[in-house]
Amino acid sequence: MATWFALAHADEVATSRILVQTSFVAGFQHHDGKRLFSNMHVGDALSLVRETHNAHDANAIRVEWQGNIIGYVPRNENETLARQIDFGNRLHGRIARLSRHRDPNRRVEMEIYAPL
């Protein structure tokens, strides 16, 4: 019984995280998102990739799903996240909601987490 509790608790600790931010994926229509949308599922992991040399946004953070670019963290919501990544903090994303909204920038809502 004690072994089971220790294993269950270890798994819980390994997946502990803090929700940092919820955002829509910006620029969805300009990248692979439109083509891949029907394959995405709520809960899927998203990679957040810092683009320090992005000519359009010094705080750019690219959002990838299964190695494909689907957009960016919105410009008006990325400064604090960019700073955290630049300081070496790891951030993870996941798909929180999918919608066939008319506005392509409202089709994928993501949650961004920091591991504990």
ZAMARGU-4260 file (C-alpha; in steps of 0.2 Angstrom, whole numbers, plus 5000, padded with zeros to 4 digits):
<rodrens>
0) 5000/5000/5000 | 5014/5012/5004 | 5023/5008/4988 | 5007/5012/4978 | 5005/5029/4987
5) 5023/5034/4984 | 5022/5030/4966 | 5005/5039/4964 | 5012/5054/4973 | 5028/5054/4963
10) 5017/5055/4947 | 5007/5069/4954 | 5022/5079/4958 | 5030/5076/4941 | 5015/5083/4932
15) 5012/5098/4944 | 5011/5115/4936 | 5005/5132/4938 | 4993/5140/4925 | 5002/5156/4919
20) 4991/5162/4905 | 4977/5158/4894 | 4978/5165/4876 | 4972/5162/4859 | 4984/5158/4845
25) 4988/5173/4835 | 4991/5172/4816 | 4983/5155/4815 | 4977/5158/4797 | 4995/5162/4791
30) 5003/5146/4796 | 5000/5127/4796 | 4985/5129/4808 | 4971/5129/4795 | 4978/5113/4787
35) 4980/5104/4804 | 4965/5110/4813 | 4954/5095/4811 | 4969/5084/4818 | 4970/5094/4834
40) 4962/5089/4851 | 4959/5098/4867 | 4973/5093/4879 | 4987/5092/4865 | 5004/5098/4870
45) 5010/5114/4862 | 5028/5120/4861 | 5033/5138/4864 | 5048/5143/4855 | 5056/5160/4858
50) 5061/5170/4843 | 5073/5183/4849 | 5078/5189/4832 | 5060/5191/4825 | 5061/5207/4815
55) 5042/5211/4819 | 5041/5208/4837 | 5056/5207/4849 | 5046/5197/4861 | 5039/5184/4849
60) 5035/5167/4855 | 5031/5154/4841 | 5017/5141/4845 | 5020/5124/4837 | 5009/5108/4837
65) 5018/5092/4834 | 5033/5102/4826 | 5022/5112/4815 | 5020/5131/4817 | 5002/5136/4820
70) 5004/5154/4826 | 5011/5165/4840 | 5007/5170/4857 | 4998/5187/4854 | 5010/5202/4854
75) 5000/5211/4867 | 5001/5196/4879 | 5019/5190/4876 | 5031/5202/4885 | 5031/5193/4902
80) 5032/5176/4895 | 5046/5181/4884 | 5056/5188/4899 | 5053/5171/4908 | 5059/5161/4894
85) 5074/5173/4892 | 5078/5170/4910 | 5079/5151/4907 | 5061/5147/4914 | 5053/5133/4905
90) 5035/5136/4899 | 5023/5123/4892 | 5007/5125/4882 | 4992/5114/4879 | 4976/5116/4869
95) 4962/5122/4880 | 4948/5124/4868 | 4945/5122/4849 | 4932/5132/4839 | 4927/5134/4821
100) 4925/5153/4825 | 4924/5165/4810 | 4939/5174/4816 | 4954/5163/4814 | 4963/5171/4828
105) 4950/5164/4840 | 4950/5145/4834 | 4963/5139/4846 | 4964/5144/4864 | 4979/5138/4874
110) 4984/5137/4892 | 5002/5141/4896 | 5010/5133/4911 | 5026/5134/4921 | 5031/5117/4929
115) 5033/5117/4948
</rodrens>
